């Protein structure tokens, strides 16, 4: 249950999305399922933006 944002967010577009990112080495049955850091390299056009992540196993 998302209760929504503060009053300052009323009549403004917002979103919340959950996704599962599977990063693994299937041949070794090894899964990297813990995100430690994320870096966003923004471009002039949003479609050219690159997101880097650092993962480890649990």
DSSP file (Angstrom, degrees, kcal/mol; ACC not computed):
  #  RESIDUE AA STRUCTURE BP1 BP2  ACC     N-H-->O    O-->H-N    N-H-->O    O-->H-N    TCO  KAPPA ALPHA  PHI   PSI    X-CA   Y-CA   Z-CA
    1    1 A X              0   0    0      0, 0.0     2,-0.6     0, 0.0     3,-0.0   0.000 360.0 360.0 360.0 104.1    0.0    0.0    0.0
    2    2 A X        -     0   0    0      1,-0.1     3,-0.1     3,-0.0     0, 0.0  -0.760 360.0-165.1 -81.8 119.5    1.5    3.2   -1.2
    3    3 A X        -     0   0    0     -2,-0.6    -1,-0.1     1,-0.3     2,-0.1   0.509  39.9-119.5 -84.5  -5.0    0.0    6.0    0.8
    4    4 A X        -     0   0    0      5,-0.0    -1,-0.3    -3,-0.0     2,-0.1  -0.245  33.0 -64.3  92.4 176.2    1.2    8.7   -1.6
    5    5 A X        -     0   0    0      1,-0.2     5,-0.0    -3,-0.1     9,-0.0  -0.154  61.2 -67.9 -93.2-172.6    3.4   11.7   -1.2
    6    6 A X    >   -     0   0    0      1,-0.1     3,-2.2    -2,-0.1     4,-0.3  -0.195  55.5 -95.9 -70.3 168.0    3.3   14.9    0.8
    7    7 A X  G >  S+     0   0    0      1,-0.3     3,-1.7     2,-0.2    -1,-0.1   0.806 121.9  67.9 -57.2 -30.7    0.8   17.6   -0.1
    8    8 A X  G 3  S+     0   0    0      1,-0.3    -1,-0.3     3,-0.0    -2,-0.0   0.693  96.1  56.4 -64.7 -17.2    3.5   19.4   -2.2
    9    9 A X  G X  S+     0   0    0     -3,-2.2     3,-1.5     2,-0.0    -1,-0.3   0.469  78.0 121.7 -93.7  -2.5    3.3   16.5   -4.6
   10   10 A X  T <  S+     0   0    0     -3,-1.7     3,-0.1    -4,-0.3    -4,-0.0  -0.354  80.5  12.3 -63.8 140.9   -0.4   16.8   -5.3
   11   11 A X  T 3  S+     0   0    0      1,-0.2     2,-0.4    -2,-0.0    -1,-0.3   0.725 105.6 112.3  62.8  25.2   -1.3   17.4   -9.0
   12   12 A X  S <  S-     0   0    0     -3,-1.5     2,-0.4     2,-0.0    -1,-0.2  -0.964  74.3-109.7-124.1 145.3    2.3   16.5  -10.0
   13   13 A X        +     0   0    0     -2,-0.4     2,-0.3    -3,-0.1    -3,-0.0  -0.584  47.6 159.4 -76.6 127.6    3.3   13.4  -12.0
   14   14 A X        -     0   0    0     -2,-0.4     2,-0.3     2,-0.0    -9,-0.0  -0.943  16.2-166.9-139.1 162.1    5.2   10.8  -10.0
   15   15 A X        -     0   0    0     -2,-0.3     2,-0.4     2,-0.0    -2,-0.0  -0.990  11.1-164.7-149.1 158.0    5.9    7.1  -10.3
   16   16 A X        +     0   0    0     -2,-0.3     2,-0.4     2,-0.0    -2,-0.0  -0.973  16.1 176.5-142.7 126.2    7.2    4.2   -8.4
   17   17 A X        -     0   0    0     -2,-0.4     2,-0.4     2,-0.0    -2,-0.0  -0.996  16.6-154.3-137.7 132.4    8.3    1.0  -10.1
   18   18 A X        +     0   0    0     -2,-0.4     2,-0.3     2,-0.0    -2,-0.0  -0.872  21.7 170.4-103.0 138.7    9.8   -2.2   -8.7
   19   19 A X        -     0   0    0     -2,-0.4     2,-0.6     2,-0.0    -2,-0.0  -0.990  28.7-132.7-144.8 151.4   11.9   -4.3  -11.0
   20   20 A X        -     0   0    0     -2,-0.3     2,-0.6     2,-0.0    -2,-0.0  -0.929  16.2-160.2-107.6 124.9   14.1   -7.3  -10.5
   21   21 A X        -     0   0    0     -2,-0.6     2,-0.7    12,-0.1    -2,-0.0  -0.922   7.4-153.1-105.6 118.6   17.5   -7.2  -12.2
   22   22 A X        +     0   0    0     -2,-0.6     2,-0.5     9,-0.0    11,-0.1  -0.828  19.2 171.9 -97.6 113.8   19.1  -10.6  -12.7
   23   23 A X        +     0   0    0     -2,-0.7     9,-3.3     9,-0.5     2,-0.3  -0.964  24.9 136.4-121.6 111.2   22.9  -10.5  -12.8
   24   24 A X  E     -A   31   0A   0     -2,-0.5     2,-0.4     7,-0.2     7,-0.2  -0.916  58.9-128.7-150.1 169.9   24.4  -13.9  -12.7
   25   25 A X  E >>> -A   30   0A   0      5,-3.1     3,-2.0    -2,-0.3     5,-1.6  -0.816  29.9-175.6-120.6  85.3   26.9  -16.4  -14.0
   26   26 A X  G >45S+     0   0    0     -2,-0.4     3,-1.0     1,-0.3    -1,-0.1   0.807  77.5  63.1 -58.4 -32.9   24.5  -19.3  -14.7
   27   27 A X  G 345S+     0   0    0      1,-0.3    -1,-0.3     2,-0.1    -2,-0.0   0.759 113.9  35.3 -64.8 -21.9   27.3  -21.8  -15.7
   28   28 A X  G <45S-     0   0    0     -3,-2.0    -1,-0.3     2,-0.2    -2,-0.2   0.344 109.0-121.7-107.7   2.9   28.6  -21.4  -12.1
   29   29 A X  T <<5 +     0   0    0     -3,-1.0     2,-0.4    -4,-0.5    -3,-0.2   0.914  65.0 145.9  54.5  45.3   25.2  -21.1  -10.5
   30   30 A X  E   < -A   25   0A   0     -5,-1.6    -5,-3.1     2,-0.0     2,-0.4  -0.957  31.2-167.1-120.6 127.2   26.4  -17.8   -9.1
   31   31 A X  E     -A   24   0A   0     -2,-0.4     2,-0.9    -7,-0.2    27,-0.4  -0.950  16.0-152.7-120.0 132.5   24.0  -14.8   -8.6
   32   32 A X        +     0   0    0     -9,-3.3    -9,-0.5    -2,-0.4    25,-0.3  -0.861  35.0 153.3 -99.5  98.2   25.0  -11.2   -7.9
   33   33 A X        +     0   0    0     -2,-0.9     2,-0.5    23,-0.4    24,-0.2   0.272  40.5  83.3-117.3  10.2   21.9  -10.0   -6.0
   34   34 A X  E     -B   56   0B   0     22,-2.2    22,-1.9     0, 0.0     2,-0.5  -0.967  63.2-149.7-119.2 120.5   23.1   -7.2   -3.8
   35   35 A X  E     +B   55   0B   0     -2,-0.5    20,-0.2    20,-0.2     3,-0.1  -0.767  19.5 172.7 -87.7 125.4   23.4   -3.7   -5.2
   36   36 A X  E     -     0   0B   0     18,-3.3     2,-0.3    -2,-0.5    -1,-0.2   0.772  63.4  -3.0-100.8 -34.9   26.2   -1.7   -3.5
   37   37 A X  E     -B   54   0B   0     17,-1.0    17,-2.5     2,-0.0    -1,-0.4  -0.994  54.0-158.2-157.6 154.6   26.4    1.4   -5.6
   38   38 A X  E     -B   53   0B   0     -2,-0.3     2,-0.4    15,-0.2    15,-0.2  -0.998   4.5-167.1-137.1 139.3   24.9    3.0   -8.7
   39   39 A X  E     -B   52   0B   0     13,-2.6    13,-3.0    -2,-0.4     2,-0.6  -0.997   8.3-154.5-127.7 131.4   26.2    5.8  -10.9
   40   40 A X  E     -B   51   0B   0     -2,-0.4     2,-1.0    11,-0.2    11,-0.2  -0.924   0.3-160.7-109.1 117.9   24.1    7.6  -13.5
   41   41 A X  E     -B   50   0B   0      9,-3.2     9,-2.1    -2,-0.6     2,-0.2  -0.828  20.7-151.2 -97.1  98.3   26.0    9.1  -16.5
   42   42 A X        -     0   0    0     -2,-1.0     2,-0.2     7,-0.2     4,-0.1  -0.458  10.9-163.8 -77.1 140.4   23.5   11.6  -17.8
   43   43 A X        -     0   0    0      2,-0.2     6,-0.1    -2,-0.2    -1,-0.0  -0.666  36.7-102.1-112.8 171.0   23.4   12.6  -21.5
   44   44 A X  S    S+     0   0    0     -2,-0.2     2,-0.5     1,-0.1    -1,-0.1   0.917 116.0  45.7 -61.2 -42.2   21.8   15.5  -23.2
   45   45 A X  S >  S-     0   0    0      1,-0.1     3,-2.3    -3,-0.0     4,-0.3  -0.899  87.4-134.9-102.7 130.2   19.0   13.2  -24.4
   46   46 A X  G >  S+     0   0    0     -2,-0.5     3,-1.4     1,-0.3    -1,-0.1   0.770 102.0  64.7 -56.8 -28.3   17.6   11.0  -21.7
   47   47 A X  G 3  S+     0   0    0      1,-0.3    -1,-0.3    -3,-0.0    -3,-0.0   0.713  99.2  53.7 -69.1 -18.5   17.7    7.9  -24.0
   48   48 A X  G <  S+     0   0    0     -3,-2.3    -1,-0.3     2,-0.1    -2,-0.2   0.389  81.4 120.9 -94.8   2.3   21.5    8.1  -24.2
   49   49 A X    <   -     0   0    0     -3,-1.4     2,-0.4    -4,-0.3    -7,-0.2  -0.418  50.9-151.5 -67.0 140.8   21.8    8.1  -20.4
   50   50 A X  E     -B   41   0B   0     -9,-2.1    -9,-3.2    -2,-0.1     2,-0.5  -0.949   4.3-157.2-118.7 136.3   23.9    5.1  -19.0
   51   51 A X  E     -B   40   0B   0     -2,-0.4     2,-0.4   -11,-0.2   -11,-0.2  -0.961   7.6-166.6-115.3 125.2   23.5    3.5  -15.6
   52   52 A X  E     -B   39   0B   0    -13,-3.0   -13,-2.6    -2,-0.5     2,-0.3  -0.874   6.6-170.7-108.6 142.9   26.3    1.6  -14.0
   53   53 A X  E     -B   38   0B   0     -2,-0.4     2,-0.5   -15,-0.2   -15,-0.2  -0.977  18.9-143.2-134.7 149.6   25.9   -0.6  -10.9
   54   54 A X  E     -B   37   0B   0    -17,-2.5   -18,-3.3    -2,-0.3   -17,-1.0  -0.957  28.9-178.8-111.4 119.9   28.2   -2.5   -8.6
   55   55 A X  E     +B   35   0B   0     -2,-0.5     2,-0.3   -20,-0.2   -20,-0.2  -0.857  11.5 179.6-119.5 150.7   26.8   -5.9   -7.5
   56   56 A X  E     -B   34   0B   0    -22,-1.9   -22,-2.2    -2,-0.3   -23,-0.4  -0.903  35.1 -97.4-136.0 170.4   28.0   -8.7   -5.2
   57   57 A X              0   0    0     -2,-0.3   -25,-0.2   -25,-0.3   -27,-0.0  -0.532 360.0 360.0 -85.5 159.1   26.6  -12.0   -4.1
   58   58 A X              0   0    0    -27,-0.4    -1,-0.1    -2,-0.2   -26,-0.1   0.463 360.0 360.0 -77.8 360.0   24.7  -12.3   -0.9
